[in-house]
């Protein structure tokens, strides 16, 4: 009965859709119908319209009708579709998206090359069967002529595979350094050692932008940087970098490249506050420690106030960064102790990131490296990267080690009065304010229920409120002073150097602290909603502002024969952090299971013996 009724309604709706003008989508279609429109009851018309909508939305009924004459046809452009896809991917938090200008430049470069040959070159240069795709470029040819013949092909492969990954790592570091130093620091000149195909140029130009609306995408023409100097001896990569800028609006930028850093390029100390000395993935290409030391000294003598060094997150890369960090800080200490430099406007040096101290690195012993201080950045792969690599994943992760050093002494901690205000206001977010408001309302209700005297209620309520929430839920008047004080104090906050261990009732954090040690901090739920929320939302590489409730535990790297293993630092397999002599419940459980299995086998053997005796 119901099936017949639904079939009748479908047939009636089909006839109405082709007969009645209100249900027709074209004037031409309506004019060719032989019968006049039917006058239907409004209720029945609404019912038929609902049936018509449900039928057209069904997958089997939904079919594309060929467009009739004079009907508008929507044309899909593949380029706009790709841009829309990248815009959706850009909404993913924590991932770097290649800007549209750079994507178009690399796509035009790839379109002018042989696609099959490009994939072959990319596989030859950057793919290892045991490790997969690598972002280092250390190819060597038999002669200069052979290298010149392959320079354009190698540069194109570098731009389509490695440049986006290098761009994402440099962007992550520069954004963090800019956030740490505050709005008063804005680089206007960049000196890039190992510029390659221009990853440092694009990253720095898109990081330091003029004030624009949040919806506008950063462009090279709206950057604050007006002078860029790239230093690189690899002519093939430099040629590709210049070619990527050929059809791009540079605005007021003056970009130049040269093979070495000359004396006339040195900037005066008084003019270097807006200059950035950048070197990304260059230290690993230098063959000897002496060459690396000479290279770091050249960065220091360039006159730039801010120096950023980035390398791969490998044992060799981290060792290069640690040695360069130690050498730069040593030259800064020499300036402070030298009486001839007493009249200089800026002396010394301090670490901006990632270290919360200027002492020796607790993970670098000077001889061997087992644990690496490094971080990871996710890149949303553009379409040309997926096509060149022949991969399906829409993202990839690049791991790196870095250090950012600035001239001058490390910012000192704030005074007692402002420090109290920072503790009460600066470390309290929405979760802490909500918790404080709930406590205040709860205590107010309890006090009013238990006490009848109005005067006593007012004083008690005021006293209780003052004890728990002095100024956390009140807006502060001098927010700029609190922000500046909080920024200076953040130079001493511990930084997570390993992924946190997130349990149900507490969070375990292994962080590098201002005491030049790797400390294990435990943040339980009982410490408060705000500290526990911040600890649970923290990730590898973040700084943590709350002091732990319990005493932190120092983590050591035990030196054995064959180097430092560092078994008890960071996230390790279960049981690795347990001291010797302590019982393992997992081993006890396994022993009990083995004992049960042995007893079952014994009973089975005894049963077989009894059966044999019975047969005899």
Protein Blocks (a to p, Z undefined) as FASTA:
>chain_A
ZZmmmmmmmmmmmmmmmmmmklpcbfklmmmpmbdcddddfklmmmmmmmmmmmmmpmkl
mccddddehiacddddfklmmmmmmmmmmmpghiacddfklmmmmmmmmmmpcfklmmmm
mmmmmpcfklopafbdcbdcfblklmmmmmmmmmmmmmmmmmmmmmmmmmmmmmmmmmmn
ommbccfbdcdehklnolmmmmmmmmmccdddfklccdfklcfbfbdcdddfblklmmmm
mmmmmmpcekjaccdddfbdcfklpccfklmmmcccddehklmmpmbfklmmmmmmmmmm
nopabdcddddddfklmmmmmmmmmmmmmmmmmmmmpmklmmpfbgcjddfbfcfbfbdc
fkbgolacfbdcdddddddddfklmmmnopabfbdcdddddddddedjddddddfklmmm
mmmmmmpcfklmmmmmmmmmmmmmmmmmmpmblklmmmmmmmmmmmmmmmlmpccfklml
mmmmmmmmmmmgccdfbdcdddfkbccdddddfkopacdddddfklojklmmmmmmpceh
iacfbdcfbdcddddddddehiafklmgcjddehklpcghiacfklmmmmmmmmmmmmmm
mmmmmmmmmmmmmmZZ
